[in-house]
Amino acid sequence: MDCSTPQHLTEFMFDFAEVNKNSKIIDICCTSGTFLVTAMNKMFMGVSDKDIEKIRKSSLFGVERQDEIYTLAVANMIIRGDGVVVVSMFYAIRNQYPHGT
């Protein structure tokens, strides 16, 4: 199930948090990547090409455990101009071990 946060709420949250080119963003349940895309767009505003590359490489991080949603997040970040995509798959410990061990 994809429970993406509406765009207007992500924009409000990043405006309220005063996200800028020096911010580090991690979304531990990134679903389709809406938070990451919004943060990236806010961070790119009025910065140099050098700063954009720095942001792409070391400022945006996402985690998703559902295979299909992970793929959607990666595709969304690529389409929206990330180019690097630092979104990781995560499986909870309960999914790593058989029941009863």
ZABAGU-772679 format. One record per residue (C-alpha): residue number from 0; residue in one letter; x negated, z negated, y. Coordinates in Angstrom, 1 decimal, padded with zeros to 4 digits. Example, Ala and Ser with C-alpha at 12.3 -4.5 7.8 and 13.67 -1.06 7.14 Angstrom:
ATOM num residu     c1     c3     c2
ATOM   0      A -012.3 -007.8 -004.5
ATOM   1      S -013.7 -007.1 -001.1
This chain:
ATOM num residu     c1     c3     c2
ATOM   0      M  000.0  000.0  000.0
ATOM   1      D -001.4  001.0  003.4
ATOM   2      C -000.5 -001.5  006.1
ATOM   3      S -002.2  000.2  009.1
ATOM   4      T -001.9 -001.6  012.4
ATOM   5      P -000.1  000.5  015.1
ATOM   6      Q -002.4  002.2  017.6
ATOM   7      H -001.0  000.4  020.6
ATOM   8      L -001.8 -003.0  019.1
ATOM   9      T -005.4 -002.0  018.2
ATOM  10      E -006.0 -000.7  021.7
ATOM  11      F -004.6 -003.9  023.2
ATOM  12      M -006.8 -006.1  020.9
ATOM  13      F -010.0 -004.2  021.8
ATOM  14      D -009.2 -004.2  025.5
ATOM  15      F -008.5 -008.0  025.2
ATOM  16      A -011.8 -008.5  023.3
ATOM  17      E -013.7 -006.4  025.9
ATOM  18      V -015.3 -004.2  023.2
ATOM  19      N -018.2 -002.2  024.6
ATOM  20      K -021.2 -000.2  023.4
ATOM  21      N -023.0 -003.4  022.4
ATOM  22      S -020.2 -004.8  020.2
ATOM  23      K -020.3 -005.0  016.4
ATOM  24      I -017.1 -004.4  014.6
ATOM  25      I -016.2 -005.2  011.0
ATOM  26      D -012.8 -004.7  009.5
ATOM  27      I -012.7 -006.4  006.1
ATOM  28      C -009.4 -004.7  005.1
ATOM  29      C -009.8 -001.4  006.9
ATOM  30      T -007.0  000.6  005.2
ATOM  31      S -007.0  003.9  006.9
ATOM  32      G -009.6  002.9  009.5
ATOM  33      T -007.3  002.6  012.5
ATOM  34      F -009.2 -000.4  013.9
ATOM  35      L -012.6  001.3  013.4
ATOM  36      V -011.5  004.5  015.0
ATOM  37      T -010.0  002.7  018.0
ATOM  38      A -013.2  000.6  018.4
ATOM  39      M -015.3  003.6  018.1
ATOM  40      N -013.4  005.4  020.9
ATOM  41      K -013.6  002.4  023.2
ATOM  42      M -017.3  002.0  022.5
ATOM  43      F -018.0  005.7  023.2
ATOM  44      M -016.5  005.6  026.7
ATOM  45      G -019.0  006.4  029.4
ATOM  46      V -022.1  006.1  027.2
ATOM  47      S -025.1  008.4  026.5
ATOM  48      D -025.5  010.6  023.4
ATOM  49      K -028.3  008.1  022.4
ATOM  50      D -025.8  005.2  022.6
ATOM  51      I -023.2  007.2  020.6
ATOM  52      E -025.7  007.7  017.8
ATOM  53      K -026.6  003.9  017.9
ATOM  54      I -022.9  003.0  017.7
ATOM  55      R -022.3  005.4  014.8
ATOM  56      K -025.2  004.1  012.8
ATOM  57      S -025.1  000.3  013.4
ATOM  58      S -022.0 -000.9  015.1
ATOM  59      L -018.9 -000.1  012.9
ATOM  60      F -018.4 -001.5  009.4
ATOM  61      G -015.3 -001.4  007.2
ATOM  62      V -014.4 -002.7  003.7
ATOM  63      E -011.6 -001.4  001.5
ATOM  64      R -010.9 -002.2 -002.1
ATOM  65      Q -008.2  000.5 -003.0
ATOM  66      D -009.8  003.8 -004.0
ATOM  67      E -007.2  006.0 -002.4
ATOM  68      I -007.1  004.1  000.8
ATOM  69      Y -010.9  003.9  000.9
ATOM  70      T -011.0  007.7  000.7
ATOM  71      L -008.5  007.9  003.5
ATOM  72      A -010.6  005.6  005.7
ATOM  73      V -013.7  007.6  005.2
ATOM  74      A -011.9  010.9  005.9
ATOM  75      N -010.3  009.4  009.0
ATOM  76      M -013.7  008.3  010.4
ATOM  77      I -015.2  011.7  009.7
ATOM  78      I -012.4  013.6  011.3
ATOM  79      R -012.4  011.3  014.4
ATOM  80      G -016.1  011.9  015.0
ATOM  81      D -017.9  009.0  013.3
ATOM  82      G -020.2  011.3  011.2
ATOM  83      V -021.9  008.3  009.5
ATOM  84      V -019.1  006.4  007.9
ATOM  85      V -020.1  002.8  007.1
ATOM  86      V -017.1  002.0  004.9
ATOM  87      S -017.7  000.2  001.6
ATOM  88      M -015.7 -000.3 -001.5
ATOM  89      F -015.1 -004.0 -002.5
ATOM  90      Y -013.8 -005.4 -005.7
ATOM  91      A -012.8 -009.0 -005.7
ATOM  92      I -014.5 -011.2 -008.3
ATOM  93      R -011.2 -011.5 -010.3
ATOM  94      N -011.4 -007.7 -010.8
ATOM  95      Q -015.0 -007.9 -012.1
ATOM  96      Y -014.4 -010.2 -015.1
ATOM  97      P -011.9 -010.0 -017.9
ATOM  98      H -009.2 -012.7 -017.8
ATOM  99      G -010.2 -015.9 -019.5
ATOM 100      T -013.9 -015.7 -018.8
